[in-house]
Amino acid sequence: MNAEHLEDISHDKINNYLKNEKLTPRLLWDNVKDLIVPHEDAYIIFDDTVLDKRYSEEIEIVRRQYSGNEHGVVKGIGIVNCIYVNPKSQNFWVVDYRIFNPENDGLTKIDHVKNMLQSLVYQKLLPFDTVLMDTWYAVNNLMLYIDSLDKVYFCPLKENRLVDDTMGREKYKNIESLEWSDEELKYGKIIKMKSFPAEKKVKLFRVTVSTDRTDYVATNDLSQSSTDVVQQVCKYGGKIEEFHREIKQLTGIESRQMP
C-alpha cells in the first residue's frame, strides 16, 4: 500500500466515502486480508496519529489531545494503527486500528495495542516475528506481554528510563548516564530495567538516527549482537509514518471540501 494507489481516486470520491461510510476495524480486515502477502519474519508496527478536526463540531469522537506533528494539543480524532510489513517485498498493509476515546470506553492506547495483538495472534492468525513501536508504547506491561507471546520487540526507551547495566552492583541510573565501551557500541549491552521481573533482561543498543539524535533501543532478543542490524530493523518504522502521511492527506481533502 503506498501513495501511488491514490492517484486514480478523485477527491470527490474520497470525500463522499469518508462522509457516508464507516470503515470499522472488522470491515478494514475483510477488505485487506486477501491482499496480504504473509511472511514468517514479518514486522508488526504500532503507532498513533491524530486527524486534525479543529473545524468539526458534530463528530462525537473528536476530542482535544496531544499531536506529535503539531507539537501541542489539537482538536482531532486519535487513532492507534497496526501495520503489517513483509520484509522480503517491502510492502505493507494496514490490518487494524482503534479509535482512542477513553471517555467512551475507558481504554488506554496500551490497551488498544494489546487488544490488536491478541486479535493478530488468536483471530487473524497472521504470521509475524517482530513488533516495532515507539517510545510511548515502551512500557513494562506491554513489553512483557509481547515477550509472553514469544514475539520479538524493538522499541526506543526514554532517556530518563531507569536501568542497570552492572548486574546489581550499582543503583539504577538514567539511560543517558550509562557509559559505553567501543565493544558495547558495536554489539549492545545487557541491562535490567527497573520494575521488570528479576529474571527478565533486555539488550540495549545506542543507535545514531541523525547528527542530532540518538535512540536507545531495547529488545528482548538477547541474541541480537549488531547495532547496525538494529538500526536497519528500526527503519521499518518509517512504513507507518508513510501511512500516516497518506491518511492525513485524505482527511485534509475531506476537511477542505466539507461545507
Buried (B, 14 or more C-beta within 10 A) or exposed (E): BEEEEBEEEEEEEBBEEBEEEEEEBEEBBEEBEEEBEEBEEBBBBBBBBBBBBEEBEEEEBBBEBBBEEEEEEBBBBBBBBBBBBBBEEEBBBBBBBBBBBBEEEEBEBBBBBBBBBEBBBEEBEBEBBBBBBBBBBBBEEBBBBBBEBEBBBBBBBEBEBBBBBEEEEEEBBEBEEBEBEEEBBEBBBEBBBEEBEEEEBBBBBBBEEEEEEBBBBBBBBEEBEEBEEBBEBBEBBEBBBEBBEBBBEBBEBBBEBEE
